[in-house]
Amino acid sequence: MKHIQFREESRYPGFYYRTDKNFVDEENWKCFGNSIYDKTTHTWTNFKRAHVDLVDKSKLFKAAALTNRVL
């Protein structure tokens, strides 16, 4: 829940939706939301990490398009 509360936007349709933050923000969406819990103070610290694509999607989708091609 802390990560959902940390994000300040919505994603439609339905997989990530906040009624109090009802907008799409492409610039800030592509990141990882991380958190650290401090057990001595019982507090959470949330922060963002840069998004890194581990898969080259241009090659992935190109290969799929070629295999579905009608000859």
C-alpha positions in Angstrom: 0.0 0.0 0.0 2.8 2.4 0.7 4.0 2.3 -3.0 0.5 2.9 -4.2 0.1 5.9 -1.9 3.5 7.2 -3.0 2.5 7.3 -6.7 0.7 10.5 -7.6 -1.2 9.5 -10.7 -3.6 7.0 -12.2 -3.3 4.5 -14.9 -6.4 3.5 -16.8 -8.0 1.0 -17.4 -8.2 -0.1 -13.9 -4.9 -1.7 -13.0 -3.7 1.4 -11.2 -6.3 3.9 -10.3 -6.5 6.6 -7.7 -9.6 8.8 -7.4 -7.7 11.5 -5.6 -5.0 11.7 -8.3 -7.0 11.3 -11.4 -4.5 12.1 -14.2 -1.8 10.3 -16.3 1.7 11.6 -15.9 4.0 10.0 -18.5 7.1 11.8 -17.4 7.0 10.4 -13.8 5.3 7.0 -14.5 8.4 5.2 -15.8 10.3 4.7 -12.6 10.5 2.1 -9.8 8.9 3.0 -6.5 11.0 1.7 -3.6 10.7 2.0 0.2 12.7 1.4 3.3 11.2 0.7 6.7 13.0 1.9 9.8 12.1 -0.4 12.6 13.5 1.8 15.3 11.3 4.8 14.4 8.5 2.8 12.7 8.5 5.1 9.7 8.6 4.4 5.9 10.8 6.3 3.5 9.6 6.1 -0.2 11.7 7.1 -3.1 12.0 6.7 -6.9 14.6 4.8 -8.9 15.3 5.2 -12.6 13.4 2.9 -14.9 15.7 0.6 -16.9 14.4 -1.6 -19.8 16.1 -5.0 -19.5 14.6 -6.2 -22.8 15.1 -4.5 -26.1 11.4 -4.2 -27.0 12.0 -3.1 -30.6 13.5 -6.5 -31.3 10.8 -8.3 -29.3 7.9 -6.8 -31.2 9.6 -7.0 -34.6 10.1 -10.8 -34.1 6.5 -11.2 -33.1 5.3 -9.3 -36.2 7.3 -11.5 -38.5 6.0 -14.8 -37.0 2.4 -13.6 -37.3 2.8 -12.6 -41.0 0.6 -14.2 -43.6 2.6 -15.5 -46.5 
